[in-house]
Amino acid sequence: MVFKRLLGSLGVGGPTVDTVLDPGAARPGTALTGQVHLKGGDADFDIEHITLELVARVEAEHEEGESEGVVAFERFTVGGGFRLGAGEARSVPFTVALPWETPVTELHGQDLGIVLGVRTELAVAGARDKGDLDRLSVGPLPVQEAVLEAFGGLGFGFRSADLEYGRIGGTGQQLPFYQEIELTPGAQYAHRITEIEVTFLAGPGGMEVVLEADKRGGFLSSGHDAVNLFTVSHDGVEHQDWNAIVGEWLRRLLEHRASHGSPGDHGYAGYHGHDEHHHDGQRSGPGMGTVVAAGAAGLAVGVVGGMVAAEVVDEVGDFFEDEEEEEEEAEDEG
């Protein structure tokens, strides 16, 4: 989705900017490529810099309740320092590296309802304007896909995905928010847990997988959350028995008795290959609750909460339209 806008700070006759990302979903930690297309205005303009900004729609919790907001989580300067002639057309190619923790927006081409964008900022003769906003699609890394496929093989189904503002203690988290992928249990686990939340925190040396289970209460006990942290490598993904690995994670998770709601008792039972280690920490951030009908191969596809895939696309469109309207209103007020 592309919005071409005259730079409001320059008025009628200024240059226009249109950023086009190369086709296909990008991957966390890998290259994002594309071109910034510029069209000169009624006069010559000095282009000081062209900057790309990665943005995400994130849920935040505060004293007044919950709200949604837009978080910028990376910036890249991809060009500048030249004069754009009147009416001149110029394209600036770019290659930038996505952060390793960039959220996954799709699995096997199916939208998860996560909203990411690339915003283009053009600085011209001392004036700056957000000239263009485009949707960013991100697919999973091989190890992320392998883990989700294993959950599917164990009977779990996809429920929803969201971005939560906050940090998970005891991890190497870099971004100010994290992604949760909610899965429903299959028959083998349904009597013990109501759902599993999976968070991937990838880095160049490997990936932390945070699992949180909402356990069912027994006859004499109430339900509670259990949280575990496991680390895996990016290497040799295709040679691992992921069903066995994830099955072992679930066994450890269900045995771990740390209550997510009890102060001072937030523990992670750690797992790295065959070596166990322990992390203490806690999640600090809200839950989102966006529900979509989508899934990966092997994960059951279902409609929950009345939102279907087409409505997810509408929601993404509304995000960009709302952003554009807010910027235009701010310019009018200014």
For each residue, the residues with C-beta under 8 A, 3 or more apart:
1: 134 135 316 317 320
2: 18 19 20 132 134
3: 132 133 320 324
4: 16 17 18 132
5: 8 16 17 129 131 132 324
6: 10 11 12 14 16
7: 10 14 15 16 17 122 124 127 129 131
8: 5 11 129 327 328 331
9: 14 124 127 128 129 331
10: 6 7 13 14 15 41 45 124 125 127 129
11: 6 8 14
12: 6
13: 10 41 42 43
14: 6 7 9 10 11 41 45 124
15: 7 10 38 39 40 41 45 47 84 122 124
16: 4 5 6 7 38 39 41 131
17: 4 5 7 36 37 38 50 120 122 131 132
18: 2 4 36 37 39 132
19: 2 34 35 36 37 52 118 120 132 134
20: 2 34 35 37 134
21: 26 32 33 34 118 134 136
22: 33 34
23:
24: 137
25: 105 106 137 138 139
26: 21 30 31 32 98 102 136 137 138 139
27: 30 98 138 139 140 141
28: 98 99 100 101 102 104 138 140 141 144 202
29: 97 98 99 100 102 141 202 203 204
30: 26 27 97 98
31: 26 95 96 97 98
32: 21 26 95 96 97 98 118 136
33: 21 22 93 94 95 96
34: 19 20 21 22 93 94 118
35: 19 20 91 92 93 94
36: 17 18 19 50 52 78 79 91 92 94 120
37: 17 18 19 20 89 90 91
38: 15 16 17 47 84 88 89 90 91 92 122
39: 15 16 18 87 88 89
40: 15 44 45 84 85 86 87 88 89 90
41: 10 13 14 15 16 45 86 87
42: 13 86 87
43: 13 86
44: 40 83 84 85 86
45: 10 14 15 40 41 83 84 124 125
46: 82 83 84 124 125
47: 15 38 50 79 80 81 82 83 84 122 123 124
48: 80 81 123 124 125 126
49: 77 79 80 81 121 122 123
50: 17 36 47 77 78 79 80 92 120 121 122 123
51: 75 76 77 78 120 121 122 123
52: 19 36 75 76 78 94 96 118 119 120 121
53: 72 74 75 118 119 120 121
54: 72 73 74 75 98 99 102 116 117 118 119 136
55: 70 71 72 73 116 117 118 119 133
56: 70 71 73 103 114 115 116 117 163 177
57: 68 69 70 115 116 163 319
58: 68 69 70 71 163 164 165 177
59: 66 67 68 162 163 164 165 286 287 288 289
60: 66 67 68 69 165 285 286
61: 65 66 165 166 285 286
62: 65 66 67
63:
64: 67
65: 61 62
66: 59 60 61 62 286
67: 59 60 62 64
68: 57 58 59 60
69: 57 58 60 165
70: 55 56 57 58 323
71: 55 56 58 165 176 177
72: 53 54 55 75 119
73: 54 55 56 99 175 176 177
74: 53 54 98 99
75: 51 52 53 54 72
76: 51 52 94 96
77: 49 50 51 80
78: 36 50 51 52 92 94 96
79: 36 47 49 50 82 92 94
80: 47 48 49 50 77 123
81: 47 48 49
82: 46 47 79
83: 44 45 46 47
84: 15 38 40 44 45 46 47 88 90
85: 40 44 88
86: 40 41 42 43 44
87: 39 40 41 42
88: 38 39 40 84 85
89: 37 38 39 40
90: 37 38 40 84
91: 35 36 37 38
92: 35 36 38 50 78 79
93: 33 34 35
94: 33 34 35 36 52 76 78 79
95: 31 32 33
96: 31 32 33 52 76 78
97: 29 30 31 32
98: 26 27 28 29 30 31 32 54 74 102 138
99: 28 29 54 73 74 102 174 175
100: 28 29 174 202 203 204
101: 28 173 174 175 178 200 201 202 203
102: 26 28 29 54 98 99 116 138
103: 56 114 116 138 161 163 179
104: 28 107 112 114 138 139 140 144 161 179 181 200
105: 25 111 112 114 115 116 136 137 138 139
106: 25 109 110 111 112 137 138 139 294
107: 104 110 112 139 140 145 148 158 294 295 296 297 299
108: 296 297
109: 106
110: 106 107 294 295 296 301 309
111: 105 106 292 294 309 312 313 316
112: 104 105 106 107 161 181 292 294 312
113: 160 161 162 290 291 292 294 307 312 315
114: 56 103 104 105 161 162 163 179
115: 56 57 105 135 315 316 319
116: 54 55 56 57 102 103 105 135 136 137 138
117: 54 55 56 133 134 135 136 319 320 323
118: 19 21 32 34 52 53 54 55 133 134 135 136
119: 52 53 54 55 72 130 132 133
120: 17 19 36 50 51 52 53 130 131 132 133 134
121: 49 50 51 52 53 128 129 130 131
122: 7 15 17 38 47 49 50 51 128 129 131
123: 47 48 49 50 51 80 126 127 128
124: 7 9 10 14 15 45 46 47 48 127 128 129
125: 10 45 46 48
126: 48 123
127: 7 9 10 123 124
128: 9 121 122 123 124
129: 5 7 8 9 10 121 122 124
130: 119 120 121 133 327
131: 5 7 16 17 120 121 122
132: 2 3 4 5 17 18 19 119 120
133: 3 55 117 118 119 120 130 320 323 324
134: 1 2 19 20 21 117 118 120
135: 1 115 116 117 118 316 320
136: 21 26 32 54 105 116 117 118
137: 24 25 26 105 106 116
138: 25 26 27 28 98 102 103 104 105 106 116
139: 25 26 27 104 105 106 107
140: 27 28 104 107 144 145 148
141: 27 28 29 144 145 200 202 207 234
142: 145 146 234 237 238
143: 146 147 202 207 232 233 234 237
144: 28 104 140 141 147 148 200 202 207
145: 107 140 141 142 148 149 296
146: 142 143 149 150 237 240 242
147: 143 144 150 151 198 200 209 232 242 246
148: 107 140 144 145 151 152 181 198 296 298 299
149: 145 146 152 153 242 296 297 298 299
150: 146 147 153 154 242 243 245 246 247
151: 147 148 154 156 183 196 198 246 298 299
152: 148 149 155 156 157 295 296 297 298 299 300
153: 149 150 242 243 298
154: 150 151 186 188 189 243 246 247 250
155: 152 185 186 187 188 189
156: 151 152 183 184 185 186 189 196 299 300
157: 152 183 184 186 295 299 300 301 302
158: 107 161 181 182 183 184 294 295 296 299 300 301 302
159: 182 183 184 195 291 302 304
160: 113 181 182 288 289 290 291 292 304 305
161: 103 104 112 113 114 158 179 180 181 182 290 292
162: 59 113 114 179 180 182 287 288 289 290
163: 56 57 58 59 103 114 177 178 179 180 288
164: 58 59 177 178 179 180 283 285 286 287 288
165: 58 59 60 61 69 71 176 177 285 286
166: 61 176 177 178 283 284 285 286
167: 171 173 176 178 283 284 285
168: 171 173 178 199 201 210 281 282 283 284 285
169: 266 280 281 282 283 284
170: 229 268 279 280 281 282
171: 167 168 201 208 210 229 279 281
172: 201 203 208
173: 101 167 168 178 201
174: 99 100 101 203
175: 73 99 101 178
176: 71 73 165 166 167
177: 56 58 71 73 163 164 165 166 285
178: 101 163 164 166 167 168 173 175 199 201 283 285
179: 103 104 114 161 162 163 164 199 200
180: 161 162 163 164 197 198 199 212 287 288
181: 104 112 148 158 160 161 197 198 199 200
182: 158 159 160 161 162 195 196 197 198
183: 151 156 157 158 159 195 196 197 198 299
184: 156 157 158 159 195 300 302
185: 155 156 188 189 190 192 193 194 195 196
186: 154 155 156 157 189 190
187: 155 190
188: 154 155 185
189: 154 155 156 185 186 192 193 250 254
190: 185 186 187 193
191: 216
192: 185 189 215 216 254
193: 185 189 190 196 213 214 215 216 254
194: 185 214 215 216 223
195: 159 182 183 184 185 213 214
196: 151 156 182 183 185 193 211 212 213 214 250
197: 180 181 182 183 211 212 213 214
198: 147 148 151 180 181 182 183 209 210 211
199: 168 178 179 180 181 209 210 211 212
200: 101 104 141 144 147 179 181 207 208 209
201: 101 168 171 172 173 178 207 208 209 210
202: 28 29 100 101 141 143 144 206 207 208
203: 29 100 101 172 174 206 207 208
204: 29 100
205: 233
206: 202 203 231 232 233 234
207: 141 143 144 200 201 202 203 231 232 233 234
208: 171 172 200 201 202 203 229 230 231
209: 147 198 199 200 201 229 230 231 232 249
210: 168 171 198 199 201 227 228 229 268
211: 196 197 198 199 227 228 229 230 249 250 253
212: 180 196 197 199 225 226 227 228 260 283
213: 193 195 196 197 225 226 227 250 253 254
214: 193 194 195 196 197 223 225
215: 192 193 194 223 224 225 226 254
216: 191 192 193 194 223
217: 221 222 223 224
218: 221
219:
220:
221: 217 218
222: 217
223: 194 214 215 216 217
224: 215 217 259 260 261
225: 212 213 214 215 259 260 261
226: 212 213 215 253 254 256 257 258 259 260
227: 210 211 212 213 256 258 260 266 267 268 282 283
228: 210 211 212 249 252 253 256 268 269 270 271
229: 170 171 208 209 210 211 268 269 270 271 279 281
230: 208 209 211 249 270 271 272
231: 206 207 208 209 270 271 272
232: 143 147 206 207 209 245 272
233: 143 205 206 207 236
234: 141 142 143 206 207 237
235:
236: 233 239 240
237: 142 143 146 234 240
238: 142
239: 236
240: 146 236 237 245
241: 244 245
242: 146 147 149 150 153 245 246
243: 150 153 154 246 247
244: 241 247 248
245: 150 232 240 241 242 248 249
246: 147 150 151 154 242 243 249 250
247: 150 154 243 244 250 251
248: 244 245 251 252 271
249: 209 211 228 230 245 246 252 253 271
250: 154 189 196 211 213 246 247 253 254
251: 247 248 254 255
252: 228 248 249 255 256 269 271
253: 211 213 226 228 249 250 256 269
254: 189 192 193 213 215 226 250 251
255: 251 252 269
256: 226 227 228 252 253 267 269
257: 226
258: 226 227 262 265 266 267 268 269
259: 224 225 226 262 265
260: 212 224 225 226 227 266 282 283
261: 224 225
262: 258 259 265 266
263:
264:
265: 258 259 262
266: 169 227 258 260 262 280 281 282
267: 227 256 258 278 279 280
268: 170 210 227 228 229 258 278 279 280 281
269: 228 229 252 253 255 256 258 276 278
270: 228 229 230 231 276 277 278 279
271: 228 229 230 231 248 249 252 276 277
272: 230 231 232 275 276 277
273:
274:
275: 272
276: 269 270 271 272
277: 270 271 272
278: 267 268 269 270
279: 170 171 229 267 268 270
280: 169 170 266 267 268
281: 168 169 170 171 229 266 268
282: 168 169 170 227 260 266
283: 164 166 167 168 169 178 212 227 260
284: 166 167 168 169
285: 60 61 164 165 166 167 168 177 178
286: 59 60 61 66 164 165 166
287: 59 162 164 180
288: 59 160 162 163 164 180
289: 59 160 162
290: 113 160 161 162 307 315
291: 113 159 160 304 305 307
292: 111 112 113 160 161 307 308 309 312
293: 301 302 303 304 307 308 309 312
294: 106 107 110 111 112 113 158 301 309 312
295: 107 110 152 157 158 299 300 301 302
296: 107 108 110 145 148 149 152 158 299
297: 107 108 149 152
298: 148 149 151 152 153
299: 107 148 149 151 152 156 157 158 183 295 296
300: 152 156 157 158 184 295
301: 110 157 158 293 294 295
302: 157 158 159 184 293 295
303: 293 306 307 308
304: 159 160 291 293 307
305: 160 291
306: 303
307: 113 290 291 292 293 303 304 311 312
308: 292 293 303 311 312
309: 110 111 292 293 294 312 313
310: 313 314
311: 307 308 314 315
312: 111 112 113 292 293 294 307 308 309 315 316
313: 111 309 310 316 317
314: 310 311 317 318
315: 113 115 290 311 312 318 319
316: 1 111 115 135 312 313 319 320
317: 1 313 314 320 321
318: 314 315 321 322
319: 57 115 117 315 316 322 323
320: 1 3 117 133 135 316 317 323 324
321: 317 318 324 325
322: 318 319 325 326
323: 70 117 133 319 320 326 327
324: 3 5 133 320 321 327 328
325: 321 322 328 329
326: 322 323 329 330
327: 8 130 323 324 330 331
328: 8 324 325 331 332
329: 325 326 332 333
330: 326 327 333 334
331: 8 9 327 328 334
332: 328 329
333: 329 330
334: 330 331
